[in-house]
Amino acid sequence: MAFTYQSAVDLARVPLNDAGKDRYPDLILLSFANQGILQIFMRRPDLFAGRFDNPPDGGNLLADAFPLPAEYLQILADYITARAEMTDDEYVNAGRAAMFMQLFMSGVAT
């Protein structure tokens, strides 16, 4: 099964409890996904070897193919979730945001 950026956004919606797309529009979560791909590229450029003529530029669309192995889909979804949590009330969700960011960081670590 081929994954897309929409797959990562949809996966992030599960812990965000936003299946109806009421709290976070797709475009906001897509912007977090694009930033997450850039963060992965910064930390693990080896994952992108031979996949692009140029490094990722953060301009992917929801229908674009996910450029990494499938095991990185959840890692990107964790980044999206963390960033979305950070936009909510900082005191209520700080722990959850930190937890998802830690999941992202540990997943990207070599």
Backbone bond lengths (Angstrom), bond angles and torsions (degrees), N, CA, C in turn:
res aa  C-N    CA-C-N  psi(-1)  N-CA   C-N-CA  omega(-1)  CA-C   N-CA-C  phi
1 M - - - 1.457 - - 1.518 109.35 -
2 A 1.307 116.30 129.38 1.458 121.14 178.48 1.530 109.54 -85.51
3 F 1.300 114.92 130.61 1.455 119.86 178.99 1.515 110.32 -97.30
4 T 1.331 115.46 154.26 1.455 122.51 178.43 1.536 108.17 -126.47
5 Y 1.316 115.38 175.99 1.458 118.96 174.36 1.527 110.89 -63.85
6 Q 1.340 116.49 -29.89 1.461 120.28 175.61 1.523 110.12 -60.92
7 S 1.327 117.08 -36.22 1.474 121.29 178.24 1.525 110.62 -60.47
8 A 1.334 116.57 -43.15 1.470 120.60 179.63 1.526 110.66 -67.35
9 V 1.326 116.90 -41.91 1.465 121.33 179.02 1.525 109.95 -62.95
10 D 1.329 117.17 -44.69 1.470 120.85 179.96 1.526 111.01 -64.33
11 L 1.312 116.95 -37.96 1.457 120.97 178.18 1.531 111.08 -65.84
12 A 1.313 116.85 -36.44 1.467 121.31 178.17 1.530 111.58 -69.04
13 R 1.312 117.27 -28.06 1.472 120.66 -178.88 1.527 112.72 -66.41
14 V 1.322 117.61 -23.23 1.466 120.37 -177.17 1.530 110.69 -62.26
15 P 1.343 121.18 -58.07 1.467 119.19 178.76 1.533 113.31 -70.16
16 L 1.334 116.31 -19.04 1.462 119.45 177.20 1.529 111.96 -80.04
17 N 1.332 117.08 -7.26 1.463 122.18 -177.88 1.528 110.94 52.82
18 D 1.319 115.23 49.16 1.458 120.88 -175.73 1.529 111.65 -131.80
19 A 1.317 116.45 45.36 1.468 120.31 -179.76 1.525 111.72 -60.67
20 G 1.332 117.46 -31.29 1.458 121.65 -179.90 1.510 114.02 -81.87
21 K 1.321 117.33 -0.50 1.473 123.35 179.76 1.522 111.37 59.16
22 D 1.341 115.82 34.73 1.459 120.51 -179.08 1.528 112.86 -84.82
23 R 1.328 116.60 -34.83 1.467 120.47 -175.03 1.522 112.96 -90.04
24 Y 1.327 116.39 -38.02 1.464 121.12 -174.26 1.522 110.13 -129.74
25 P 1.320 118.18 112.74 1.473 120.08 176.64 1.537 110.30 -65.10
26 D 1.317 115.84 152.70 1.454 121.12 178.84 1.531 112.12 -52.77
27 L 1.320 116.84 -41.30 1.466 119.38 -175.69 1.528 112.55 -65.78
28 I 1.321 117.34 -33.00 1.469 120.10 176.52 1.524 109.43 -67.99
29 L 1.320 117.19 -47.05 1.456 120.16 179.79 1.529 110.97 -66.92
30 L 1.326 117.87 -33.43 1.458 120.58 175.41 1.530 110.88 -63.96
31 S 1.325 116.92 -39.25 1.468 118.81 178.20 1.524 110.30 -63.51
32 F 1.337 117.47 -37.66 1.468 120.31 175.48 1.530 110.49 -65.64
33 A 1.327 117.00 -38.30 1.470 120.89 178.62 1.525 110.47 -63.46
34 N 1.326 116.55 -43.63 1.466 120.16 178.29 1.524 111.00 -62.08
35 Q 1.325 116.63 -41.17 1.460 119.96 177.57 1.530 110.68 -66.48
36 G 1.324 116.60 -36.64 1.457 120.72 178.14 1.520 112.07 -64.18
37 I 1.331 116.72 -40.98 1.466 120.10 177.14 1.525 109.88 -61.91
38 L 1.316 117.08 -40.46 1.474 120.00 177.40 1.523 111.04 -64.85
39 Q 1.332 117.61 -37.15 1.465 121.00 177.02 1.533 110.67 -65.77
40 I 1.321 116.85 -40.88 1.461 119.96 177.04 1.526 109.54 -64.13
41 F 1.316 116.91 -43.90 1.468 120.85 179.31 1.528 111.04 -60.00
42 M 1.318 116.58 -40.69 1.461 120.59 -179.79 1.532 110.86 -64.68
43 R 1.321 116.97 -38.80 1.465 121.44 -176.13 1.530 113.32 -88.16
44 R 1.327 116.48 -30.00 1.470 120.96 -175.70 1.533 111.35 -138.03
45 P 1.325 117.98 65.68 1.472 119.11 -179.86 1.523 112.56 -61.21
46 D 1.332 117.00 -22.03 1.460 120.59 179.05 1.529 112.14 -61.06
47 L 1.321 117.11 -28.04 1.472 120.45 179.83 1.526 112.41 -66.83
48 F 1.322 116.10 -21.08 1.459 120.92 -175.25 1.524 112.68 -101.58
49 A 1.322 117.80 0.46 1.464 121.27 -178.04 1.520 110.43 -58.58
50 G 1.322 115.51 125.54 1.453 121.24 178.32 1.512 115.20 77.02
51 R 1.304 118.71 3.73 1.469 121.24 -177.89 1.529 113.36 -96.73
52 F 1.325 116.83 -21.43 1.463 120.91 -175.84 1.522 110.05 -138.09
53 D 1.315 115.68 151.52 1.459 119.78 168.99 1.528 109.15 -75.47
54 N 1.325 115.84 -33.07 1.462 122.93 178.69 1.522 108.20 -127.96
55 P 1.327 117.07 157.83 1.468 118.21 176.12 1.525 110.56 -62.79
56 P 1.342 117.31 158.04 1.467 119.47 178.08 1.526 110.47 -59.57
57 D 1.316 115.44 142.98 1.469 119.71 -176.79 1.511 113.80 -111.93
58 G 1.326 117.76 3.24 1.458 120.25 178.13 1.512 114.22 79.41
59 G 1.325 117.57 16.30 1.451 120.25 -178.49 1.511 113.75 -111.47
60 N 1.300 117.73 34.28 1.461 121.37 -177.98 1.522 111.14 -77.62
61 L 1.319 115.05 153.99 1.457 122.24 177.42 1.524 109.49 -105.55
62 L 1.318 117.10 163.55 1.468 121.59 -179.08 1.525 112.51 -57.34
63 A 1.316 117.58 -35.82 1.464 121.17 -176.74 1.525 113.12 -84.63
64 D 1.334 118.07 -6.27 1.462 120.58 -179.69 1.523 110.76 -67.81
65 A 1.317 115.28 147.06 1.466 121.29 179.85 1.527 110.58 -65.51
66 F 1.307 116.04 139.66 1.455 121.67 176.02 1.524 107.41 -69.26
67 P 1.344 118.53 124.83 1.463 120.93 -168.44 1.525 116.00 -84.31
68 L 1.311 118.17 -1.38 1.460 121.19 -174.32 1.526 110.70 -117.30
69 P 1.330 116.94 167.23 1.471 118.58 174.38 1.534 110.99 -56.85
70 A 1.306 116.08 153.11 1.469 122.48 -174.08 1.516 113.28 -55.99
71 E 1.329 118.54 -30.65 1.460 119.63 -178.65 1.535 113.21 -65.84
72 Y 1.331 117.26 -14.12 1.465 120.45 177.89 1.530 112.64 -90.08
73 L 1.311 118.04 -4.85 1.462 120.84 179.10 1.529 110.68 -63.47
74 Q 1.330 117.45 -47.25 1.465 120.67 178.94 1.525 111.08 -65.48
75 I 1.308 117.41 -35.32 1.467 121.14 179.21 1.523 109.65 -63.45
76 L 1.333 117.00 -43.46 1.464 119.99 177.07 1.526 110.23 -66.70
77 A 1.323 117.61 -39.17 1.470 120.56 177.98 1.529 110.59 -61.54
78 D 1.339 117.15 -36.96 1.470 120.11 176.76 1.524 110.83 -63.45
79 Y 1.324 117.25 -39.04 1.475 120.57 177.25 1.531 110.21 -64.34
80 I 1.325 116.46 -45.15 1.467 120.54 179.08 1.526 109.85 -59.43
81 T 1.322 116.66 -44.90 1.464 121.16 -179.82 1.527 110.44 -61.82
82 A 1.325 116.62 -45.07 1.470 120.25 179.88 1.522 111.08 -59.83
83 R 1.323 117.00 -46.45 1.456 120.34 -179.19 1.525 111.39 -64.65
84 A 1.322 117.22 -39.45 1.466 120.04 178.06 1.521 110.38 -65.51
85 E 1.325 116.80 -41.56 1.468 120.63 178.23 1.523 110.56 -62.01
86 M 1.319 117.06 -35.40 1.466 120.69 -179.84 1.523 112.50 -66.82
87 T 1.322 117.49 -22.75 1.462 120.04 179.70 1.520 111.87 -81.01
88 D 1.343 116.81 -17.95 1.455 120.94 177.23 1.528 110.16 -78.81
89 D 1.285 116.80 -176.22 1.463 122.77 178.96 1.522 109.32 -52.24
90 E 1.328 116.70 117.75 1.460 121.40 -173.27 1.521 113.54 -60.65
91 Y 1.312 119.19 -30.25 1.458 120.57 -176.95 1.525 112.56 -81.49
92 V 1.311 115.76 -32.52 1.455 119.74 -177.97 1.522 111.24 -76.00
93 N 1.319 117.39 -40.71 1.454 121.09 -170.60 1.523 114.78 -109.40
94 A 1.311 118.94 6.28 1.464 120.92 -176.48 1.520 111.45 -57.93
95 G 1.317 118.02 -41.22 1.456 121.02 179.83 1.513 112.53 -65.73
96 R 1.322 116.30 -43.73 1.469 120.19 178.65 1.524 110.83 -65.53
97 A 1.313 117.26 -43.49 1.464 120.29 179.56 1.522 110.39 -60.71
98 A 1.319 116.66 -43.58 1.464 120.61 179.22 1.520 111.13 -63.80
99 M 1.315 117.21 -38.60 1.454 120.86 179.47 1.529 110.89 -63.63
100 F 1.328 117.45 -46.00 1.453 120.09 179.74 1.527 111.56 -68.06
101 M 1.329 117.36 -34.65 1.462 119.64 177.36 1.528 109.73 -67.43
102 Q 1.317 117.04 -37.25 1.465 120.27 176.66 1.522 111.00 -65.27
103 L 1.317 117.44 -39.99 1.464 120.72 175.81 1.527 110.27 -59.95
104 F 1.323 116.62 -42.69 1.461 121.02 177.52 1.521 110.65 -61.43
105 M 1.329 116.52 -50.92 1.467 120.46 -176.15 1.522 111.34 -62.27
106 S 1.317 117.83 -41.13 1.465 119.83 -179.41 1.535 110.34 -71.02
107 G 1.305 117.89 -30.38 1.455 120.50 178.63 1.514 113.12 -72.63
108 V 1.317 116.41 -29.74 1.471 121.13 -178.81 1.524 111.03 -86.13
109 A 1.318 117.47 -23.80 1.469 120.91 -176.65 1.529 110.67 -58.11
110 T 1.294 114.23 144.90 1.480 119.36 -179.85 1.497 111.75 -78.79
